[in-house]
């Protein structure tokens, strides 16, 4: 199972901070391992942006590689009230 939840990150760029969740295989006792990472994908950071009536253009700037803010691994146990 893999899910992504994106939201706007406040700051200089309009890059989106993303939370990625990946669940490992279910074990015999019904539990599984979950991996979670909060990160911003690689993107171009513009120095200046000019907008006209119908479009915008950017100039200058630099390349920002992936940024990882949090990376965790933890066990998950079944709640017996619903299923995975």
MOQUIHU-V532683 format. One record per helix or strand of 2 or more residues. SS is the DSSP state (~ for helix, > for strand). FROM is the first residue (numbers start at 1). TO is the last residue. If there is no record, write none. Layout:
BEGIN
<<SS & FROM & TO> <SS & FROM & TO>>
END
This chain:
BEGIN
<<> & 2 & 8> <> & 16 & 23> <> & 32 & 40> <> & 43 & 45> <> & 48 & 51> <> & 56 & 59> <> & 62 & 64> <> & 67 & 76>>
END
